[in-house]
Amino acid sequence: MPDTTVVGLHGPPPSAGGTAGTEQPAPPYLWCLPDDGTPPEEQAARALRRLADSDPRGYPELRG
């Protein structure tokens, strides 16, 4: 089994539309990033680009 980096994120559920002031607590999300053998710097850069380009609440591998 390859090494995995787990990133913890908190935020409103997708159905809340991301609006502030919702009464529900922000659920935790875990984004699991398996080591694909590329250098750690490349893996980190790829993860940061993905976070900048899309809403992580829609990542299929996200667990919340």
HTML snippet that shows the backbone in 3Dmol.js (N, CA, C, O; Angstrom):
<script src="https://3Dmol.org/build/3Dmol-min.js"></script>
<div id="view" style="width:600px;height:400px;position:relative"></div>
<script>
const pdb = `
ATOM      1  N   MET A   1       0.840  -1.174   0.000  1.00  0.00           N
ATOM      2  CA  MET A   1       0.000   0.000   0.000  1.00  0.00           C
ATOM      3  C   MET A   1       0.888   1.241   0.000  1.00  0.00           C
ATOM      4  O   MET A   1       1.783   1.349   0.838  1.00  0.00           O
ATOM      5  N   PRO A   2       0.663   2.180  -0.919  1.00  0.00           N
ATOM      6  CA  PRO A   2       1.513   3.375  -0.970  1.00  0.00           C
ATOM      7  C   PRO A   2       1.220   4.314   0.191  1.00  0.00           C
ATOM      8  O   PRO A   2       0.155   4.261   0.807  1.00  0.00           O
ATOM      9  N   ASP A   3       2.188   5.172   0.471  1.00  0.00           N
ATOM     10  CA  ASP A   3       1.984   6.202   1.479  1.00  0.00           C
ATOM     11  C   ASP A   3       0.887   7.143   1.007  1.00  0.00           C
ATOM     12  O   ASP A   3       0.691   7.329  -0.194  1.00  0.00           O
ATOM     13  N   THR A   4       0.184   7.726   1.947  1.00  0.00           N
ATOM     14  CA  THR A   4      -0.912   8.627   1.629  1.00  0.00           C
ATOM     15  C   THR A   4      -0.803   9.874   2.492  1.00  0.00           C
ATOM     16  O   THR A   4      -0.520   9.786   3.687  1.00  0.00           O
ATOM     17  N   THR A   5      -1.028  11.037   1.885  1.00  0.00           N
ATOM     18  CA  THR A   5      -1.126  12.292   2.610  1.00  0.00           C
ATOM     19  C   THR A   5      -2.609  12.580   2.790  1.00  0.00           C
ATOM     20  O   THR A   5      -3.381  12.491   1.835  1.00  0.00           O
ATOM     21  N   VAL A   6      -3.008  12.922   4.003  1.00  0.00           N
ATOM     22  CA  VAL A   6      -4.409  13.235   4.286  1.00  0.00           C
ATOM     23  C   VAL A   6      -4.490  14.713   4.643  1.00  0.00           C
ATOM     24  O   VAL A   6      -3.815  15.185   5.558  1.00  0.00           O
ATOM     25  N   VAL A   7      -5.336  15.440   3.899  1.00  0.00           N
ATOM     26  CA  VAL A   7      -5.536  16.864   4.121  1.00  0.00           C
ATOM     27  C   VAL A   7      -6.916  17.037   4.741  1.00  0.00           C
ATOM     28  O   VAL A   7      -7.908  16.579   4.175  1.00  0.00           O
ATOM     29  N   GLY A   8      -6.991  17.689   5.888  1.00  0.00           N
ATOM     30  CA  GLY A   8      -8.265  17.957   6.546  1.00  0.00           C
ATOM     31  C   GLY A   8      -8.773  19.338   6.168  1.00  0.00           C
ATOM     32  O   GLY A   8      -8.047  20.327   6.262  1.00  0.00           O
ATOM     33  N   LEU A   9     -10.026  19.395   5.739  1.00  0.00           N
ATOM     34  CA  LEU A   9     -10.659  20.653   5.341  1.00  0.00           C
ATOM     35  C   LEU A   9     -11.982  20.799   6.087  1.00  0.00           C
ATOM     36  O   LEU A   9     -12.636  19.804   6.399  1.00  0.00           O
ATOM     37  N   HIS A  10     -12.374  22.032   6.370  1.00  0.00           N
ATOM     38  CA  HIS A  10     -13.661  22.318   6.989  1.00  0.00           C
ATOM     39  C   HIS A  10     -14.382  23.349   6.139  1.00  0.00           C
ATOM     40  O   HIS A  10     -13.767  24.286   5.629  1.00  0.00           O
ATOM     41  N   GLY A  11     -15.673  23.176   5.989  1.00  0.00           N
ATOM     42  CA  GLY A  11     -16.451  24.149   5.246  1.00  0.00           C
ATOM     43  C   GLY A  11     -17.905  23.755   5.201  1.00  0.00           C
ATOM     44  O   GLY A  11     -18.266  22.649   5.605  1.00  0.00           O
ATOM     45  N   PRO A  12     -18.751  24.654   4.710  1.00  0.00           N
ATOM     46  CA  PRO A  12     -20.175  24.333   4.645  1.00  0.00           C
ATOM     47  C   PRO A  12     -20.425  23.222   3.640  1.00  0.00           C
ATOM     48  O   PRO A  12     -19.664  23.066   2.685  1.00  0.00           O
ATOM     49  N   PRO A  13     -21.486  22.447   3.845  1.00  0.00           N
ATOM     50  CA  PRO A  13     -21.806  21.407   2.874  1.00  0.00           C
ATOM     51  C   PRO A  13     -22.157  22.025   1.528  1.00  0.00           C
ATOM     52  O   PRO A  13     -22.597  23.174   1.480  1.00  0.00           O
ATOM     53  N   PRO A  14     -21.973  21.292   0.434  1.00  0.00           N
ATOM     54  CA  PRO A  14     -22.282  21.847  -0.887  1.00  0.00           C
ATOM     55  C   PRO A  14     -23.702  22.376  -1.007  1.00  0.00           C
ATOM     56  O   PRO A  14     -23.928  23.352  -1.723  1.00  0.00           O
ATOM     57  N   SER A  15     -24.667  21.760  -0.326  1.00  0.00           N
ATOM     58  CA  SER A  15     -26.052  22.206  -0.427  1.00  0.00           C
ATOM     59  C   SER A  15     -26.280  23.567   0.212  1.00  0.00           C
ATOM     60  O   SER A  15     -27.274  24.229  -0.085  1.00  0.00           O
ATOM     61  N   ALA A  16     -25.370  23.995   1.089  1.00  0.00           N
ATOM     62  CA  ALA A  16     -25.520  25.288   1.749  1.00  0.00           C
ATOM     63  C   ALA A  16     -25.097  26.424   0.835  1.00  0.00           C
ATOM     64  O   ALA A  16     -25.265  27.594   1.181  1.00  0.00           O
ATOM     65  N   GLY A  17     -24.554  26.096  -0.319  1.00  0.00           N
ATOM     66  CA  GLY A  17     -24.155  27.126  -1.265  1.00  0.00           C
ATOM     67  C   GLY A  17     -22.966  27.940  -0.826  1.00  0.00           C
ATOM     68  O   GLY A  17     -22.655  28.966  -1.431  1.00  0.00           O
ATOM     69  N   GLY A  18     -22.295  27.494   0.222  1.00  0.00           N
ATOM     70  CA  GLY A  18     -21.101  28.200   0.667  1.00  0.00           C
ATOM     71  C   GLY A  18     -21.379  29.542   1.310  1.00  0.00           C
ATOM     72  O   GLY A  18     -20.471  30.364   1.435  1.00  0.00           O
ATOM     73  N   THR A  19     -22.619  29.785   1.722  1.00  0.00           N
ATOM     74  CA  THR A  19     -22.940  31.072   2.313  1.00  0.00           C
ATOM     75  C   THR A  19     -22.574  31.088   3.782  1.00  0.00           C
ATOM     76  O   THR A  19     -22.712  30.086   4.483  1.00  0.00           O
ATOM     77  N   ALA A  20     -22.112  32.222   4.232  1.00  0.00           N
ATOM     78  CA  ALA A  20     -21.760  32.374   5.639  1.00  0.00           C
ATOM     79  C   ALA A  20     -23.029  32.480   6.472  1.00  0.00           C
ATOM     80  O   ALA A  20     -24.080  32.873   5.967  1.00  0.00           O
ATOM     81  N   GLY A  21     -22.928  32.135   7.731  1.00  0.00           N
ATOM     82  CA  GLY A  21     -24.038  32.295   8.637  1.00  0.00           C
ATOM     83  C   GLY A  21     -25.015  31.126   8.662  1.00  0.00           C
ATOM     84  O   GLY A  21     -26.078  31.239   9.274  1.00  0.00           O
ATOM     85  N   THR A  22     -24.696  30.027   8.026  1.00  0.00           N
ATOM     86  CA  THR A  22     -25.574  28.870   8.113  1.00  0.00           C
ATOM     87  C   THR A  22     -25.506  28.338   9.537  1.00  0.00           C
ATOM     88  O   THR A  22     -24.477  28.456  10.202  1.00  0.00           O
ATOM     89  N   GLU A  23     -26.582  27.764   9.993  1.00  0.00           N
ATOM     90  CA  GLU A  23     -26.642  27.295  11.371  1.00  0.00           C
ATOM     91  C   GLU A  23     -25.995  25.937  11.567  1.00  0.00           C
ATOM     92  O   GLU A  23     -25.750  25.526  12.701  1.00  0.00           O
ATOM     93  N   GLN A  24     -25.719  25.241  10.486  1.00  0.00           N
ATOM     94  CA  GLN A  24     -25.074  23.939  10.598  1.00  0.00           C
ATOM     95  C   GLN A  24     -23.576  24.127  10.836  1.00  0.00           C
ATOM     96  O   GLN A  24     -22.958  25.019  10.255  1.00  0.00           O
ATOM     97  N   PRO A  25     -22.991  23.280  11.698  1.00  0.00           N
ATOM     98  CA  PRO A  25     -21.536  23.363  11.871  1.00  0.00           C
ATOM     99  C   PRO A  25     -20.836  22.923  10.589  1.00  0.00           C
ATOM    100  O   PRO A  25     -21.350  22.100   9.831  1.00  0.00           O
ATOM    101  N   ALA A  26     -19.673  23.482  10.369  1.00  0.00           N
ATOM    102  CA  ALA A  26     -18.896  23.120   9.179  1.00  0.00           C
ATOM    103  C   ALA A  26     -18.419  21.682   9.313  1.00  0.00           C
ATOM    104  O   ALA A  26     -17.702  21.356  10.259  1.00  0.00           O
ATOM    105  N   PRO A  27     -18.808  20.813   8.376  1.00  0.00           N
ATOM    106  CA  PRO A  27     -18.376  19.415   8.483  1.00  0.00           C
ATOM    107  C   PRO A  27     -16.909  19.269   8.098  1.00  0.00           C
ATOM    108  O   PRO A  27     -16.411  20.009   7.249  1.00  0.00           O
ATOM    109  N   PRO A  28     -16.218  18.317   8.719  1.00  0.00           N
ATOM    110  CA  PRO A  28     -14.842  18.062   8.310  1.00  0.00           C
ATOM    111  C   PRO A  28     -14.833  17.214   7.041  1.00  0.00           C
ATOM    112  O   PRO A  28     -15.680  16.340   6.858  1.00  0.00           O
ATOM    113  N   TYR A  29     -13.876  17.483   6.182  1.00  0.00           N
ATOM    114  CA  TYR A  29     -13.678  16.689   4.971  1.00  0.00           C
ATOM    115  C   TYR A  29     -12.237  16.192   4.986  1.00  0.00           C
ATOM    116  O   TYR A  29     -11.333  16.916   5.402  1.00  0.00           O
ATOM    117  N   LEU A  30     -12.025  14.982   4.542  1.00  0.00           N
ATOM    118  CA  LEU A  30     -10.671  14.431   4.420  1.00  0.00           C
ATOM    119  C   LEU A  30     -10.390  14.185   2.945  1.00  0.00           C
ATOM    120  O   LEU A  30     -11.141  13.486   2.264  1.00  0.00           O
ATOM    121  N   TRP A  31      -9.319  14.758   2.472  1.00  0.00           N
ATOM    122  CA  TRP A  31      -8.890  14.575   1.087  1.00  0.00           C
ATOM    123  C   TRP A  31      -7.651  13.698   1.139  1.00  0.00           C
ATOM    124  O   TRP A  31      -6.605  14.141   1.612  1.00  0.00           O
ATOM    125  N   CYS A  32      -7.746  12.473   0.666  1.00  0.00           N
ATOM    126  CA  CYS A  32      -6.641  11.516   0.711  1.00  0.00           C
ATOM    127  C   CYS A  32      -5.878  11.551  -0.608  1.00  0.00           C
ATOM    128  O   CYS A  32      -6.451  11.340  -1.676  1.00  0.00           O
ATOM    129  N   LEU A  33      -4.588  11.817  -0.520  1.00  0.00           N
ATOM    130  CA  LEU A  33      -3.724  11.936  -1.689  1.00  0.00           C
ATOM    131  C   LEU A  33      -2.672  10.828  -1.648  1.00  0.00           C
ATOM    132  O   LEU A  33      -1.671  10.962  -0.944  1.00  0.00           O
ATOM    133  N   PRO A  34      -2.882   9.733  -2.392  1.00  0.00           N
ATOM    134  CA  PRO A  34      -1.890   8.656  -2.384  1.00  0.00           C
ATOM    135  C   PRO A  34      -0.602   9.091  -3.078  1.00  0.00           C
ATOM    136  O   PRO A  34      -0.625   9.865  -4.034  1.00  0.00           O
ATOM    137  N   ASP A  35       0.505   8.583  -2.582  1.00  0.00           N
ATOM    138  CA  ASP A  35       1.809   8.864  -3.182  1.00  0.00           C
ATOM    139  C   ASP A  35       1.874   8.170  -4.538  1.00  0.00           C
ATOM    140  O   ASP A  35       1.746   6.948  -4.620  1.00  0.00           O
ATOM    141  N   ASP A  36       2.073   8.951  -5.605  1.00  0.00           N
ATOM    142  CA  ASP A  36       2.118   8.366  -6.948  1.00  0.00           C
ATOM    143  C   ASP A  36       3.534   8.197  -7.472  1.00  0.00           C
ATOM    144  O   ASP A  36       3.734   7.888  -8.647  1.00  0.00           O
ATOM    145  N   GLY A  37       4.526   8.401  -6.594  1.00  0.00           N
ATOM    146  CA  GLY A  37       5.912   8.194  -6.991  1.00  0.00           C
ATOM    147  C   GLY A  37       6.606   9.423  -7.552  1.00  0.00           C
ATOM    148  O   GLY A  37       7.824   9.412  -7.729  1.00  0.00           O
ATOM    149  N   THR A  38       5.847  10.497  -7.841  1.00  0.00           N
ATOM    150  CA  THR A  38       6.485  11.724  -8.317  1.00  0.00           C
ATOM    151  C   THR A  38       7.091  12.450  -7.118  1.00  0.00           C
ATOM    152  O   THR A  38       6.697  12.191  -5.981  1.00  0.00           O
ATOM    153  N   PRO A  39       8.039  13.352  -7.352  1.00  0.00           N
ATOM    154  CA  PRO A  39       8.650  14.073  -6.235  1.00  0.00           C
ATOM    155  C   PRO A  39       7.585  14.808  -5.398  1.00  0.00           C
ATOM    156  O   PRO A  39       6.589  15.287  -5.942  1.00  0.00           O
ATOM    157  N   PRO A  40       7.799  14.894  -4.083  1.00  0.00           N
ATOM    158  CA  PRO A  40       6.824  15.547  -3.205  1.00  0.00           C
ATOM    159  C   PRO A  40       6.476  16.977  -3.642  1.00  0.00           C
ATOM    160  O   PRO A  40       5.335  17.415  -3.499  1.00  0.00           O
ATOM    161  N   GLU A  41       7.466  17.694  -4.173  1.00  0.00           N
ATOM    162  CA  GLU A  41       7.215  19.068  -4.608  1.00  0.00           C
ATOM    163  C   GLU A  41       6.182  19.114  -5.735  1.00  0.00           C
ATOM    164  O   GLU A  41       5.323  19.995  -5.766  1.00  0.00           O
ATOM    165  N   GLU A  42       6.277  18.151  -6.661  1.00  0.00           N
ATOM    166  CA  GLU A  42       5.315  18.084  -7.770  1.00  0.00           C
ATOM    167  C   GLU A  42       3.928  17.707  -7.263  1.00  0.00           C
ATOM    168  O   GLU A  42       2.926  18.265  -7.711  1.00  0.00           O
ATOM    169  N   GLN A  43       3.869  16.761  -6.329  1.00  0.00           N
ATOM    170  CA  GLN A  43       2.581  16.358  -5.770  1.00  0.00           C
ATOM    171  C   GLN A  43       1.920  17.530  -5.053  1.00  0.00           C
ATOM    172  O   GLN A  43       0.720  17.756  -5.208  1.00  0.00           O
ATOM    173  N   ALA A  44       2.704  18.281  -4.266  1.00  0.00           N
ATOM    174  CA  ALA A  44       2.163  19.436  -3.543  1.00  0.00           C
ATOM    175  C   ALA A  44       1.694  20.510  -4.517  1.00  0.00           C
ATOM    176  O   ALA A  44       0.627  21.093  -4.323  1.00  0.00           O
ATOM    177  N   ALA A  45       2.465  20.779  -5.550  1.00  0.00           N
ATOM    178  CA  ALA A  45       2.079  21.797  -6.536  1.00  0.00           C
ATOM    179  C   ALA A  45       0.790  21.402  -7.236  1.00  0.00           C
ATOM    180  O   ALA A  45      -0.072  22.248  -7.476  1.00  0.00           O
ATOM    181  N   ARG A  46       0.652  20.129  -7.563  1.00  0.00           N
ATOM    182  CA  ARG A  46      -0.567  19.635  -8.223  1.00  0.00           C
ATOM    183  C   ARG A  46      -1.773  19.787  -7.292  1.00  0.00           C
ATOM    184  O   ARG A  46      -2.846  20.198  -7.736  1.00  0.00           O
ATOM    185  N   ALA A  47      -1.609  19.460  -6.013  1.00  0.00           N
ATOM    186  CA  ALA A  47      -2.704  19.588  -5.051  1.00  0.00           C
ATOM    187  C   ALA A  47      -3.105  21.050  -4.877  1.00  0.00           C
ATOM    188  O   ALA A  47      -4.294  21.363  -4.814  1.00  0.00           O
ATOM    189  N   LEU A  48      -2.128  21.943  -4.799  1.00  0.00           N
ATOM    190  CA  LEU A  48      -2.437  23.368  -4.649  1.00  0.00           C
ATOM    191  C   LEU A  48      -3.149  23.921  -5.877  1.00  0.00           C
ATOM    192  O   LEU A  48      -4.068  24.730  -5.749  1.00  0.00           O
ATOM    193  N   ARG A  49      -2.731  23.489  -7.074  1.00  0.00           N
ATOM    194  CA  ARG A  49      -3.429  23.927  -8.295  1.00  0.00           C
ATOM    195  C   ARG A  49      -4.878  23.466  -8.282  1.00  0.00           C
ATOM    196  O   ARG A  49      -5.781  24.218  -8.649  1.00  0.00           O
ATOM    197  N   ARG A  50      -5.094  22.234  -7.857  1.00  0.00           N
ATOM    198  CA  ARG A  50      -6.468  21.716  -7.829  1.00  0.00           C
ATOM    199  C   ARG A  50      -7.315  22.497  -6.832  1.00  0.00           C
ATOM    200  O   ARG A  50      -8.470  22.813  -7.119  1.00  0.00           O
ATOM    201  N   LEU A  51      -6.759  22.815  -5.663  1.00  0.00           N
ATOM    202  CA  LEU A  51      -7.495  23.612  -4.678  1.00  0.00           C
ATOM    203  C   LEU A  51      -7.826  25.001  -5.226  1.00  0.00           C
ATOM    204  O   LEU A  51      -8.898  25.540  -4.955  1.00  0.00           O
ATOM    205  N   ALA A  52      -6.910  25.573  -5.990  1.00  0.00           N
ATOM    206  CA  ALA A  52      -7.127  26.915  -6.551  1.00  0.00           C
ATOM    207  C   ALA A  52      -8.154  26.897  -7.680  1.00  0.00           C
ATOM    208  O   ALA A  52      -8.852  27.887  -7.900  1.00  0.00           O
ATOM    209  N   ASP A  53      -8.250  25.780  -8.394  1.00  0.00           N
ATOM    210  CA  ASP A  53      -9.103  25.707  -9.587  1.00  0.00           C
ATOM    211  C   ASP A  53     -10.509  25.182  -9.336  1.00  0.00           C
ATOM    212  O   ASP A  53     -11.397  25.410 -10.158  1.00  0.00           O
ATOM    213  N   SER A  54     -10.740  24.487  -8.226  1.00  0.00           N
ATOM    214  CA  SER A  54     -12.058  23.890  -8.032  1.00  0.00           C
ATOM    215  C   SER A  54     -12.409  23.790  -6.551  1.00  0.00           C
ATOM    216  O   SER A  54     -11.537  23.830  -5.683  1.00  0.00           O
ATOM    217  N   ASP A  55     -13.693  23.660  -6.289  1.00  0.00           N
ATOM    218  CA  ASP A  55     -14.209  23.547  -4.929  1.00  0.00           C
ATOM    219  C   ASP A  55     -13.942  22.133  -4.411  1.00  0.00           C
ATOM    220  O   ASP A  55     -14.461  21.173  -4.981  1.00  0.00           O
ATOM    221  N   PRO A  56     -13.150  21.977  -3.349  1.00  0.00           N
ATOM    222  CA  PRO A  56     -12.805  20.642  -2.871  1.00  0.00           C
ATOM    223  C   PRO A  56     -13.999  19.844  -2.365  1.00  0.00           C
ATOM    224  O   PRO A  56     -13.911  18.623  -2.235  1.00  0.00           O
ATOM    225  N   ARG A  57     -15.122  20.517  -2.073  1.00  0.00           N
ATOM    226  CA  ARG A  57     -16.292  19.765  -1.612  1.00  0.00           C
ATOM    227  C   ARG A  57     -16.836  18.861  -2.710  1.00  0.00           C
ATOM    228  O   ARG A  57     -17.614  17.949  -2.428  1.00  0.00           O
ATOM    229  N   GLY A  58     -16.441  19.097  -3.956  1.00  0.00           N
ATOM    230  CA  GLY A  58     -16.910  18.265  -5.054  1.00  0.00           C
ATOM    231  C   GLY A  58     -15.947  17.160  -5.439  1.00  0.00           C
ATOM    232  O   GLY A  58     -16.229  16.399  -6.365  1.00  0.00           O
ATOM    233  N   TYR A  59     -14.818  17.051  -4.756  1.00  0.00           N
ATOM    234  CA  TYR A  59     -13.863  16.003  -5.092  1.00  0.00           C
ATOM    235  C   TYR A  59     -14.487  14.650  -4.779  1.00  0.00           C
ATOM    236  O   TYR A  59     -14.974  14.442  -3.668  1.00  0.00           O
ATOM    237  N   PRO A  60     -14.483  13.735  -5.727  1.00  0.00           N
ATOM    238  CA  PRO A  60     -15.136  12.444  -5.475  1.00  0.00           C
ATOM    239  C   PRO A  60     -14.488  11.637  -4.367  1.00  0.00           C
ATOM    240  O   PRO A  60     -15.158  10.824  -3.730  1.00  0.00           O
ATOM    241  N   GLU A  61     -13.202  11.839  -4.120  1.00  0.00           N
ATOM    242  CA  GLU A  61     -12.537  11.041  -3.100  1.00  0.00           C
ATOM    243  C   GLU A  61     -12.624  11.681  -1.714  1.00  0.00           C
ATOM    244  O   GLU A  61     -12.096  11.138  -0.744  1.00  0.00           O
ATOM    245  N   LEU A  62     -13.292  12.837  -1.622  1.00  0.00           N
ATOM    246  CA  LEU A  62     -13.438  13.517  -0.344  1.00  0.00           C
ATOM    247  C   LEU A  62     -14.373  12.728   0.571  1.00  0.00           C
ATOM    248  O   LEU A  62     -15.403  12.219   0.128  1.00  0.00           O
ATOM    249  N   ARG A  63     -14.013  12.633   1.821  1.00  0.00           N
ATOM    250  CA  ARG A  63     -14.847  11.910   2.788  1.00  0.00           C
ATOM    251  C   ARG A  63     -15.298  12.883   3.858  1.00  0.00           C
ATOM    252  O   ARG A  63     -14.474  13.560   4.473  1.00  0.00           O
ATOM    253  N   GLY A  64     -16.584  12.959   4.082  1.00  0.00           N
ATOM    254  CA  GLY A  64     -17.071  13.894   5.101  1.00  0.00           C
ATOM    255  C   GLY A  64     -18.182  13.326   5.912  1.00  0.00           C
ATOM    256  O   GLY A  64     -18.696  13.994   6.809  1.00  0.00           O
TER     257      GLY A  64
END
`;
const viewer = $3Dmol.createViewer("view");
viewer.addModel(pdb, "pdb");
viewer.setStyle({}, {cartoon: {color: "spectrum"}});
viewer.zoomTo();
viewer.render();
</script>
